[in-house]
Amino acid sequence: MTNHTDGRVWLITGCSSGFGRELVLAALAAGDRVMATARRPETLSGLADIGGERLSTAALDVTDPASVDAAVKATLAVFGRIDVVVNNAGSMILGAVEEVSMDDLRAQMEVNYFGAAEVTRAVVPLMRERGSGTIVQMSSLGGLKTYPGFGAYHAAKWALEGLSETLSAELAPLGVRVLIVEPGAFRTEFNRNIRKAREIGAYHQTSGATREMTNQLLDAEPNDPVKGAAAILQAVGSANPPLRLVLGDEAVDGVREHHEALLAEVTAWETLSRSTAMS
Ligand code: NDP
């Protein structure tokens, strides 16, 4: 049954597992209505029993623009509007820059950057015309700092960061918010789903060490996606939300260390940096 009056309306990508699934459950528990999407919609069947009329599902592969368009139209047809969109779908290819192929690099951009951009651009006009709405971008600690072996993923998430920070400045005067989420390591299916590129021995100490770290983190990730989803809901519901919501101890420490090191380097080279003015 169509209901245009109660609660916020969410459109969430990548709801088969992890953050996406937990965000669906958290939004439903808050009394909101959700269009839960996945590239394999059969993975969403269990959610229907929980959500009842406040839940609808659609097939959405973020690399398929026609499915993005159809899912947005389906959300409007069922719920009448979109208040919160969550670009959650994501994946990782692990390997040193030399170890990954150009196809790998492009595939990471397609899912983690162009996919999110496609969904974002599909909802921006709707939110802009209504003068309200929140665009939630699931980035990563890896969207703000880097580790050897994650270059393809970092490149796509840093691109998403740049697009989203810009979008925030463009949309803020028009009443639409952007929230960029920067999780550390959370116990979802993410780590298990990492695709590993061929190995080159020369990278044993760098990318190889990161491969080993991800093996050790499997099922031992320090953060809980249920708590992560609750934190995202709290930020979305806040009267004064941040542009970036960092989630997890190691993410807070990592962002702080990265930015302190960046500032220290700017300071150390400041005289040379300032020596380029026209005389
Ligand atoms: P999961 O692997 O549990 O979930 C990823 C989701 O993305 C799955 O539903 C997957 O669907 C979906 N997905 C992948 N490719 C596509 C596609 N082309 N179209 C639509 N859906 C797709 O991991 P998380 O829940 O952890 O990941 C969610 C987001 O959080 C990602 O953007 C990730 O980068 C980010 N993140 C996660 C961290 C973590 O430690 N877990 C840390 C930092 C950021 P399918 O089942 O079909 O593959």
Boltz pocket constraint, residues with backbone or C-beta under 6 A from the ligand:
constraints:
  - pocket:
      binder: B
      contacts: [[A, 13], [A, 14], [A, 15], [A, 16], [A, 17], [A, 18], [A, 19], [A, 20], [A, 38], [A, 39], [A, 40], [A, 60], [A, 61], [A, 62], [A, 63], [A, 87], [A, 88], [A, 89], [A, 90], [A, 91], [A, 111], [A, 115], [A, 138], [A, 139], [A, 140], [A, 141], [A, 142], [A, 182], [A, 183], [A, 184], [A, 185], [A, 186], [A, 187], [A, 188], [A, 189], [A, 190], [A, 191], [A, 193], [A, 221]]
      max_distance: 6.0
